[in-house]
Amino acid sequence: AVAISLGVIPVDEVMASIARVWIGDAIPLKPFLFFLGTSKILSVAKLWGYGPMPSRMLAYVGLGTPAFCAFVGHYKVEGPVESIPPVLYLGLLGAFYHLESKDANEEKSD
């Protein structure tokens, strides 16, 4: 998404139509994609221990936001079958967050 917003890669029309579900004609496409791509990059950097985000919880929100946008956009543009991968990703992200918080709680109790 960042490469598309910077003009390195041409805009994919399917991705543009999915993004327009959220932004309509009110917001230009490239800044919206830049926001989503940067959100993912900074979130992963935080989970690796290097990012500027203030908390790991915010990093999970930063990873979940683009996936949720993709889910709704795919569902409205392409139908329910194409919206399954973002839902699976959100489920895995939630499970990872749960397991990580469970491990942190067990370490505190020891």
Z-matrix of the N, CA and C atoms (Angstrom, degrees):
N
C 1 1.442
C 2 1.529 1 111.14
N 3 1.337 2 116.23 1 -37.33
C 4 1.466 3 118.99 2 179.32
C 5 1.525 4 109.90 3 -67.05
N 6 1.327 5 116.92 4 -41.56
C 7 1.468 6 120.01 5 179.79
C 8 1.521 7 111.30 6 -63.84
N 9 1.322 8 117.31 7 -36.76
C 10 1.471 9 120.30 8 176.98
C 11 1.523 10 109.90 9 -67.02
N 12 1.339 11 116.57 10 -42.34
C 13 1.463 12 119.18 11 -177.84
C 14 1.519 13 112.21 12 -67.67
N 15 1.331 14 117.48 13 -27.61
C 16 1.461 15 120.84 14 178.11
C 17 1.520 16 113.07 15 -87.35
N 18 1.336 17 117.63 16 -4.98
C 19 1.450 18 121.90 17 178.18
C 20 1.508 19 114.56 18 85.75
N 21 1.332 20 118.21 19 10.05
C 22 1.464 21 122.10 20 179.38
C 23 1.524 22 110.59 21 -73.28
N 24 1.326 23 115.79 22 -37.54
C 25 1.461 24 122.96 23 179.62
C 26 1.529 25 107.26 24 -117.88
N 27 1.329 26 118.33 25 140.31
C 28 1.464 27 118.90 26 178.14
C 29 1.531 28 111.90 27 -65.53
N 30 1.311 29 115.85 28 153.41
C 31 1.462 30 121.75 29 -178.83
C 32 1.522 31 109.64 30 -70.05
N 33 1.313 32 115.74 31 126.03
C 34 1.457 33 122.29 32 175.28
C 35 1.528 34 107.51 33 -80.18
N 36 1.319 35 117.13 34 126.05
C 37 1.466 36 120.73 35 -174.81
C 38 1.534 37 112.60 36 -65.80
N 39 1.334 38 117.32 37 -33.10
C 40 1.466 39 119.15 38 177.53
C 41 1.525 40 109.41 39 -66.37
N 42 1.330 41 116.80 40 -44.54
C 43 1.458 42 120.16 41 178.08
C 44 1.527 43 110.80 42 -62.59
N 45 1.315 44 116.26 43 -38.99
C 46 1.465 45 120.09 44 178.78
C 47 1.524 46 110.91 45 -64.03
N 48 1.326 47 117.58 46 -41.60
C 49 1.469 48 119.74 47 179.81
C 50 1.530 49 111.16 48 -68.75
N 51 1.331 50 117.22 49 -33.93
C 52 1.468 51 120.55 50 176.93
C 53 1.526 52 110.25 51 -68.27
N 54 1.323 53 117.07 52 -41.05
C 55 1.471 54 120.70 53 178.67
C 56 1.523 55 111.20 54 -66.80
N 57 1.320 56 116.90 55 -34.82
C 58 1.472 57 119.83 56 -178.92
C 59 1.521 58 113.10 57 -67.15
N 60 1.329 59 117.15 58 -17.18
C 61 1.464 60 119.99 59 172.97
C 62 1.527 61 109.07 60 -60.25
N 63 1.334 62 116.45 61 -37.18
C 64 1.459 63 121.66 62 -178.39
C 65 1.523 64 113.12 63 -87.26
N 66 1.320 65 117.12 64 -41.95
C 67 1.466 66 119.45 65 -170.36
C 68 1.511 67 113.94 66 -101.03
N 69 1.319 68 118.00 67 -16.80
C 70 1.458 69 120.97 68 -177.41
C 71 1.522 70 110.20 69 58.26
N 72 1.308 71 116.66 70 -137.26
C 73 1.460 72 120.91 71 176.24
C 74 1.524 73 111.54 72 -105.35
N 75 1.343 74 116.91 73 3.02
C 76 1.460 75 121.03 74 -175.38
C 77 1.524 76 112.92 75 -75.26
N 78 1.334 77 117.14 76 -33.26
C 79 1.472 78 121.75 77 -177.22
C 80 1.522 79 107.73 78 -119.28
N 81 1.337 80 117.69 79 136.50
C 82 1.471 81 119.31 80 175.57
C 83 1.534 82 111.17 81 -63.20
N 84 1.309 83 115.91 82 149.91
C 85 1.461 84 122.03 83 -175.81
C 86 1.520 85 112.88 84 -65.04
N 87 1.316 86 118.06 85 -46.35
C 88 1.468 87 120.55 86 -173.32
C 89 1.529 88 113.80 87 -63.22
N 90 1.335 89 120.99 88 -42.51
C 91 1.474 90 118.39 89 175.74
C 92 1.534 91 113.26 90 -63.68
N 93 1.327 92 116.92 91 -34.96
C 94 1.468 93 120.05 92 177.82
C 95 1.526 94 110.39 93 -64.75
N 96 1.315 95 117.46 94 -45.81
C 97 1.466 96 120.59 95 178.51
C 98 1.527 97 111.20 96 -66.23
N 99 1.320 98 117.26 97 -35.38
C 100 1.467 99 120.71 98 176.90
C 101 1.526 100 110.12 99 -63.27
N 102 1.321 101 117.39 100 -41.85
C 103 1.466 102 121.21 101 177.48
C 104 1.524 103 111.10 102 -61.22
N 105 1.329 104 117.37 103 -48.15
C 106 1.464 105 120.21 104 -178.31
C 107 1.525 106 111.77 105 -65.01
N 108 1.326 107 116.76 106 -42.94
C 109 1.462 108 120.09 107 179.95
C 110 1.518 109 112.42 108 -66.03
N 111 1.314 110 117.09 109 -43.19
C 112 1.459 111 121.17 110 178.56
C 113 1.516 112 110.57 111 -65.32
N 114 1.316 113 117.06 112 -37.30
C 115 1.465 114 121.40 113 177.12
C 116 1.526 115 110.56 114 -58.86
N 117 1.322 116 116.56 115 -44.38
C 118 1.468 117 119.81 116 179.39
C 119 1.532 118 111.33 117 -66.35
N 120 1.313 119 117.20 118 -42.50
C 121 1.469 120 120.87 119 -178.38
C 122 1.522 121 110.94 120 -63.54
N 123 1.332 122 117.10 121 -48.50
C 124 1.461 123 120.34 122 -178.98
C 125 1.522 124 111.91 123 -67.08
N 126 1.329 125 117.35 124 -32.97
C 127 1.462 126 120.61 125 178.54
C 128 1.521 127 111.48 126 -66.97
N 129 1.309 128 116.88 127 -45.08
C 130 1.461 129 119.93 128 178.22
C 131 1.525 130 110.43 129 -64.63
N 132 1.323 131 117.05 130 -39.84
C 133 1.467 132 119.82 131 177.77
C 134 1.526 133 110.69 132 -60.85
N 135 1.316 134 118.14 133 -39.95
C 136 1.470 135 121.09 134 178.09
C 137 1.516 136 110.97 135 -65.60
N 138 1.331 137 117.53 136 -42.12
C 139 1.463 138 119.63 137 179.53
C 140 1.522 139 111.80 138 -65.85
N 141 1.314 140 117.79 139 -26.31
C 142 1.461 141 122.02 140 174.87
C 143 1.522 142 112.05 141 -83.56
N 144 1.331 143 116.46 142 -5.80
C 145 1.461 144 120.38 143 177.62
C 146 1.512 145 114.90 144 95.27
N 147 1.319 146 119.39 145 10.53
C 148 1.461 147 121.97 146 -175.88
C 149 1.524 148 114.34 147 -119.26
N 150 1.289 149 118.71 148 -8.46
C 151 1.456 150 120.73 149 -170.88
C 152 1.512 151 114.37 150 -81.28
N 153 1.338 152 116.49 151 160.53
C 154 1.463 153 121.18 152 -178.61
C 155 1.526 154 113.92 153 -85.44
N 156 1.325 155 118.32 154 -0.31
C 157 1.462 156 119.40 155 -179.16
C 158 1.522 157 109.79 156 -67.67
N 159 1.337 158 117.19 157 143.64
C 160 1.468 159 119.67 158 -174.14
C 161 1.526 160 115.44 159 -71.11
N 162 1.326 161 118.47 160 -23.45
C 163 1.467 162 119.19 161 -179.31
C 164 1.523 163 110.53 162 -146.87
N 165 1.320 164 114.96 163 158.95
C 166 1.460 165 120.30 164 176.96
C 167 1.521 166 110.30 165 -68.12
N 168 1.324 167 117.15 166 -32.63
C 169 1.468 168 120.62 167 177.96
C 170 1.525 169 110.22 168 -59.98
N 171 1.315 170 117.61 169 -42.95
C 172 1.459 171 121.17 170 177.85
C 173 1.527 172 110.93 171 -64.75
N 174 1.332 173 116.81 172 -31.89
C 175 1.466 174 120.07 173 176.70
C 176 1.532 175 110.49 174 -65.06
N 177 1.325 176 117.02 175 -39.86
C 178 1.469 177 119.58 176 177.09
C 179 1.524 178 111.32 177 -66.44
N 180 1.319 179 116.66 178 -37.36
C 181 1.471 180 119.91 179 175.97
C 182 1.528 181 109.37 180 -64.23
N 183 1.337 182 116.47 181 -40.27
C 184 1.462 183 120.84 182 178.39
C 185 1.518 184 113.14 183 -64.33
N 186 1.311 185 117.33 184 -30.82
C 187 1.469 186 120.49 185 175.86
C 188 1.528 187 111.96 186 -81.30
N 189 1.309 188 116.56 187 -32.02
C 190 1.462 189 120.19 188 -177.63
C 191 1.517 190 113.96 189 -78.18
N 192 1.327 191 117.29 190 -29.79
C 193 1.466 192 120.42 191 -177.35
C 194 1.530 193 112.67 192 -60.55
N 195 1.340 194 120.02 193 -50.72
C 196 1.465 195 118.86 194 177.75
C 197 1.530 196 112.84 195 -62.51
N 198 1.336 197 116.60 196 -35.14
C 199 1.467 198 119.37 197 179.24
C 200 1.526 199 110.85 198 -67.56
N 201 1.330 200 117.12 199 -39.59
C 202 1.462 201 119.73 200 177.74
C 203 1.526 202 110.79 201 -66.34
N 204 1.330 203 116.24 202 -41.15
C 205 1.472 204 119.87 203 176.01
C 206 1.525 205 110.60 204 -60.61
N 207 1.332 206 116.59 205 -41.08
C 208 1.465 207 120.91 206 178.77
C 209 1.525 208 110.79 207 -64.93
N 210 1.322 209 117.07 208 -41.07
C 211 1.461 210 120.23 209 179.55
C 212 1.530 211 111.35 210 -59.51
N 213 1.324 212 116.43 211 -52.24
C 214 1.463 213 119.83 212 -177.64
C 215 1.530 214 110.65 213 -64.87
N 216 1.333 215 116.52 214 -42.82
C 217 1.457 216 120.17 215 -179.53
C 218 1.517 217 112.77 216 -63.72
N 219 1.344 218 117.24 217 -46.42
C 220 1.470 219 120.60 218 177.77
C 221 1.517 220 110.88 219 -62.20
N 222 1.336 221 116.90 220 -40.38
C 223 1.458 222 119.98 221 -178.83
C 224 1.525 223 110.92 222 -62.74
N 225 1.328 224 117.04 223 -43.34
C 226 1.462 225 120.07 224 -177.30
C 227 1.525 226 113.18 225 -76.81
N 228 1.340 227 117.48 226 -32.53
C 229 1.467 228 120.89 227 -175.78
C 230 1.524 229 111.89 228 -90.54
N 231 1.336 230 117.24 229 -46.70
C 232 1.460 231 121.06 230 -171.68
C 233 1.527 232 115.05 231 -110.61
N 234 1.314 233 117.62 232 -13.44
C 235 1.454 234 120.05 233 178.25
C 236 1.514 235 113.23 234 107.92
N 237 1.331 236 116.52 235 174.11
C 238 1.460 237 120.74 236 -173.70
C 239 1.526 238 115.08 237 -66.44
N 240 1.313 239 118.80 238 -30.92
C 241 1.470 240 120.22 239 -177.44
C 242 1.531 241 110.45 240 -66.07
N 243 1.310 242 117.06 241 -41.05
C 244 1.469 243 120.68 242 -178.96
C 245 1.523 244 112.57 243 -73.12
N 246 1.331 245 117.73 244 -13.67
C 247 1.466 246 120.14 245 179.92
C 248 1.524 247 112.55 246 -89.96
N 249 1.319 248 118.36 247 -0.10
C 250 1.465 249 121.44 248 -178.70
C 251 1.533 250 112.58 249 -67.84
N 252 1.345 251 121.55 250 -45.69
C 253 1.474 252 119.34 251 -178.85
C 254 1.535 253 114.73 252 -57.33
N 255 1.339 254 120.31 253 -43.39
C 256 1.467 255 117.41 254 177.06
C 257 1.532 256 113.16 255 -63.43
N 258 1.333 257 117.07 256 -33.87
C 259 1.461 258 119.99 257 177.99
C 260 1.523 259 110.37 258 -66.79
N 261 1.321 260 117.21 259 -41.84
C 262 1.467 261 120.53 260 176.85
C 263 1.523 262 110.92 261 -62.78
N 264 1.320 263 116.73 262 -41.31
C 265 1.457 264 120.93 263 177.65
C 266 1.529 265 111.03 264 -61.62
N 267 1.337 266 116.84 265 -44.07
C 268 1.465 267 119.80 266 178.07
C 269 1.527 268 110.93 267 -62.83
N 270 1.321 269 117.08 268 -38.39
C 271 1.463 270 120.66 269 176.84
C 272 1.514 271 112.05 270 -63.27
N 273 1.325 272 116.65 271 -44.55
C 274 1.470 273 120.13 272 177.80
C 275 1.520 274 111.47 273 -64.85
N 276 1.309 275 116.52 274 -39.57
C 277 1.459 276 120.73 275 178.14
C 278 1.534 277 110.62 276 -63.22
N 279 1.323 278 116.67 277 -43.06
C 280 1.460 279 120.44 278 177.08
C 281 1.521 280 112.42 279 -64.28
N 282 1.323 281 116.97 280 -40.68
C 283 1.458 282 120.46 281 178.17
C 284 1.526 283 110.96 282 -64.81
N 285 1.309 284 117.01 283 -41.77
C 286 1.464 285 120.68 284 178.86
C 287 1.523 286 110.47 285 -63.16
N 288 1.333 287 116.75 286 -42.93
C 289 1.463 288 120.08 287 178.29
C 290 1.527 289 110.56 288 -62.37
N 291 1.318 290 116.59 289 -43.00
C 292 1.466 291 120.77 290 179.59
C 293 1.528 292 111.15 291 -62.27
N 294 1.326 293 116.67 292 -46.29
C 295 1.465 294 119.84 293 -179.92
C 296 1.525 295 111.25 294 -64.83
N 297 1.308 296 116.81 295 -39.04
C 298 1.460 297 119.91 296 179.64
C 299 1.530 298 111.37 297 -66.30
N 300 1.324 299 117.04 298 -42.01
C 301 1.467 300 119.88 299 179.61
C 302 1.527 301 110.88 300 -69.89
N 303 1.330 302 116.81 301 -33.42
C 304 1.460 303 120.61 302 177.28
C 305 1.529 304 110.27 303 -65.28
N 306 1.341 305 117.05 304 -42.92
C 307 1.458 306 121.05 305 177.11
C 308 1.522 307 111.22 306 -63.06
N 309 1.309 308 117.70 307 -40.09
C 310 1.465 309 121.36 308 179.47
C 311 1.531 310 110.74 309 -64.84
N 312 1.336 311 116.87 310 -39.43
C 313 1.464 312 120.43 311 178.29
C 314 1.519 313 111.89 312 -67.65
N 315 1.320 314 117.56 313 -36.62
C 316 1.471 315 120.74 314 178.66
C 317 1.520 316 110.44 315 -68.66
N 318 1.329 317 118.05 316 -36.24
C 319 1.462 318 120.82 317 178.15
C 320 1.517 319 110.97 318 -67.26
N 321 1.341 320 117.68 319 -36.15
C 322 1.468 321 121.23 320 178.59
C 323 1.522 322 111.47 321 -67.61
N 324 1.336 323 117.38 322 -35.13
C 325 1.464 324 120.45 323 -177.59
C 326 1.527 325 112.23 324 -78.20
N 327 1.337 326 117.88 325 -18.61
C 328 1.473 327 120.44 326 -179.73
C 329 1.486 328 112.51 327 -78.21
